[in-house]
Amino acid sequence: MRSSIEGGRVGRSNGFVAVFLALALALGPPARLPAQGVLDQFSYDNLRLTAIQGDLGLLGSSRLKGAVTGGVRVDYGRIAPRVRVLFGLSYYRAEFSGPEISALEQRIRALVTDPTNDFTVDVGDITWSALTGDVDLQYVLPQGGGVTTYLGVGLSVHLRNGIGAAVDGTFLDDALDDLAAGVNGTIGAEFAAGPRWRFTLDARGVLLSDHATVSLRGGLMYRWREQ
């Protein structure tokens, strides 16, 4: 009698295990399919040069006075149905702000030992120029009527050069000449101005380790290949 009862329990246990495994196999694939479907949308097959753009605008910074910035950007096609790849090259030249110059002079004073403490430090005007190369991924949102909006994120490299009569050839000159990396964020829109021409307007923010910049730019794009 005990053997038959134990056999029945084993049979029911094996049955429960079989049912559980069947349910797990049945429910498992749908949970994985959405992620797999998203990854399947990314492809290098559509990456090709599709448009070129020139832009010009105003730039503000946490350390610099306002300046004019300009650049060139190329659209290299879509890596996903709504995600396109853009490469850019831009340039600006701006003077350090008054508070930034004052802070720099105070740091120099702290390095000097003078019992009378009656000296002054005047570094004059200092200009910082930057040549920037960047790559962005932009998520495009067609609005109809020839208007396309977009949101972008990316990375950038900044080749910077400091110029000033009082700092040229000093350790400050060396400190201001460097290569820095940044993170970009972009929001903007394209407006059709003809079969191939687009007017662009965007706001771009760049975050570096030592300061941040924000720019508002307008541009003209020629698109010879539809996306």
N, C-alpha and C positions, 0 to 999 in steps of 0.2 A: 504494500500500500504506500509506504514512504517513498519508494523508488518511483512509483507512478506520479505521486504528488510533486516530487522534485523534478521529474522529467517534464511535468506540465509547466512548472515555474520556469525552467530553463527554456522551454519552447516559447512561453509568453515573453520572456526577456529577449530572446533572439528576435522575436517578432517586433518588439518595441524598438530594438536597435535597427532593424531593417527599415521600419517606417521612418525613424529619425534620420537615417542616412538618406533615404529617398527624398524627404522634405528638404534636407540641407542641400542636396544636389539640385533640387528643383528651384529653391529660392536663391541659391548662390549666384548663378550667372547673371540675373537681372541687376544685382547689386554691383557687379563689376562692369557691366556693359556701358553705363554712362561715361565712366572715366576712360574706358577704352575708346569710346566713340569720340570723345573730345580730342584725345591724342591722335586719332586717325585723321582729324581735320588738318593737322599740320603737315605740310609738304614743301619740299624745295623745288618742285616741278615748275611752279609759277614765278619763281624768282628771276626777274630780268629787268633791265632798265626800262622804265615806263614814262618818267617825267623828270623835268629839271625846273628848279625854282630859284629866283633871286629875291632876297627880302632886305628890308631896311627898317630900323625902328629905334626906340629909346630904351636905354638900359639904366636901371638903378641898382645900387649895391649897398650892403651894410657897412662898407669901408670906403667907398669911392663916391665922388660927385657924379651926377648924372652924365651920361655919355650917349653918343650915337653908336649903334652896332649894325653891322651888315653881314650878309652871308649868302652862301649858295647851298642848295639842298637837292638831293636826287631821290626820287621814289624808285625803289628797287623791286616793286611788285609785292604780292601777298604771300605770306607764309601760311596763312589760314584764310577762310572765306571772308572774315572781317578784320584781319590783322595784316598791316603792311609794314614793310621795312624801309626806313629812310636813313640816308647818310648825309651828314652836313659838315660844312666848314664855315666858320664865322670869325669875325675880328672886332675888337673894340680897343679904345685907348681912352683912359680916364685919369683924372687927378685924384689923389687921396683927399678925403674930406678934412675939414678943419679939425674936428675932434680927433681924427686918426693921426694927423700930424702932431697935435699936442701930446697925445699919448705916447707917440714915438719919441718925442723930445724928452718926456719925463723918464722914459726907460733909459735913454742915453745918460741923462743926469745921474741916474742911480748907479751907473757904472764908473763915475768919476769921483775920486777922493780929493776934496779941496777943503782945507781947514777954514778958509774964509767964506766959502760958499757964496761967492759973489760973481760967479761966471754965468753966462747964458748959453743956451743951445738953440741954434736956428738952422734947421735943415732945409728951409725954403720949400719950394713946390716939388712934389714927387709925382711922377706919372707912372701908371701901371698899364702896360698893353698886354693883350692876351690873344693868342691864336688858338681857336678851339676846334677840335674834331669830335664829332659825336655820332652815335647810332641810336635810333629810336624805334620802338615798336608802337604803332598807332592803331587804336581800335576805331574803325570808321563806322559812322552812323548816317546813311543817306536819309535826307529829309524831304526829298522831292523838290521839284522846281529848280533843278540844277544846283542845289545846296547840299553839301556834305559836311557834317561836323565830325570831330575826332578828339580822342583822348590819347595821350602818349606818355610812355615812360622810357628811360634810356640811360646810357652811360656816356661820359664825355672825358676827354683828355685836354688839358689846358697848358699851353706853353706860354709862360708869363715872363715879362721883362720889365724891371724897374729902372726908371730914368730920372735923374735929378742932379743939378749942378753940385750940390753939397754931398751927395752920396756916391757919385760915380767913382769907381775904383776903390771903394771902401768895403768893409765887411757887410754894410747894409745893402750895397749893390748886389753882392753875392747872395744875400738872404732873400732879396726880392726877385731874383732870377731863378725860376724853378719850373718843374713839371708836376702838375697836380691832377688828380682825378675827381670827377664829380658825378652826381646823380641828377638826372633831368626829369622834369614833369612838364607836359604841354597840353593845352586845350585850345582848340581853334576851329575854323571853318573855311571851306572852299566855296567860292561862288562862280558858277559858270559865266564866262564872258565871251563865249563863242564855242565852236565845235571842239577846239583844242586848248583854248586859253582858260585859265582859272585865276581869279583874284583870291588871295589868301590873307587871313587875319588870324594871328594867334598870340597867346600869352605863354611865355616860357619861364620857368623857374629852375635855377641850378643851385644845388647845395654842395659846397666844398668843405674841406676840413677847417678852413680859416675864415671863410665868409660865404655869403649867399648873394645871388643876383636874380633880378626879375626884369624881363624885357617884354615889350609889346611891339610886335612887328607886323608890317604889311608887306605883301609880296605879289609877284606875278609868276605863274607857273605855266609851262607849256607841256601838255600831255599828248604824246604822239601814239601812245598805246593804251587802249581802254583796259581797265582792270576787270 
